[in-house]
Amino acid sequence: MSWNLHITQFKNYLKLERALATNSIDAYTRDVTKLMEFLDMSKKIHDPLQVKPIDLLDFIKFIHELGLSPYSQARIVSGIKGFYKYLSYENFISTDPSELLELPRLGRKLPDTLSIHEIDQLFEAIDMSKASGPRDRAMAETLYSAGLRVSELVNLKISNIYDDVGFLRILGKGNKERLTPIGKSALKFIKSYQYEVRNHMQIKPGHEDYLFLNKWGSRISRVSIFTLIKNLALRAGIRKNISPHTFRHSFATHLIEGGADLRAVQEMLGHESITTTEIYTHLDRDYLKQMIKEFHPRS
């Protein structure tokens, strides 16, 4: 029996026998669907009854390395455990592979992932009347819209922005290049910064192609971006311990929780394969753009 049929029956079980709310049912089935996608593309496991504990551990490692918060990871693990508890209850399996699966330790610290509302609060905390306001808004929007590392943001070049098709060419870890989609909102603020601020600056020789510059016309530093994010959090009244990388975590979390394909998010983040089996495959660029359009909160 295929994954899809088991998931459909699981959904009926949650609705008819557990009488769960629609939102809860949707969350459970999304979690199991993510597991299905991962095992289908990484291990070619097309039947949930064939899954072993090691397969589930590899999946948990995968979502951890994507940058999901401990709370999101715990919810996904809970959904998977519920699915296999159902399969055991219906006698589809004799041994539950998720039985010893542990929930991530949440601890007392708040997760370093921002809600959509908190992202909006940070953006609104930027003082657009200051000379640096348009640049800071463009940087924050780009971090969140494209899920960039801070090093990728500071090295982003104007010549690598393809606004006509909505893509950035990014030089990531190990000098590996990738194309990643960027939303219209971020592009709008980039263009505003370029034409209203940057074009009127005296730019230091050798820095003409770097998009984000400091007040002296040089490429902006990593430290400046860390300081900006910390100050924005203070102004917005957000007490979480956040950094530029928090935007990247939030990007992945919001896409995946919204229903985006795991493999698409993996490619947009520029992650290598995280298991011995190669799962880092080329995806059609139109498909990646569709993932952003459908599932990114600020697409």
Protein Blocks (a to p, Z undefined) as FASTA:
>chain_A
ZZklmmmmmmmmmmmmnopafklmmmmmmmmmmmmmmmmmmnopabfklpcfklmmmmmm
mmmmnopafklmmmmmmmmmmmmmmmmmnomafbdfklmpccddebjbdcfbdcfklmmm
mmmmpcfkbmklmmmmmmmmmmmmnopafklmmmpcfklccfknopacdddehhiacddd
ddfklmmmmmmmmmmmmmmpccdehilmpmbdcfkopacdfklmmmmmmmmmmmnopabd
cdfklmmmmmmmmmmmnopafklmmmmnopacfbfbdcbdcddfklmmmmmmmmmmkZZ
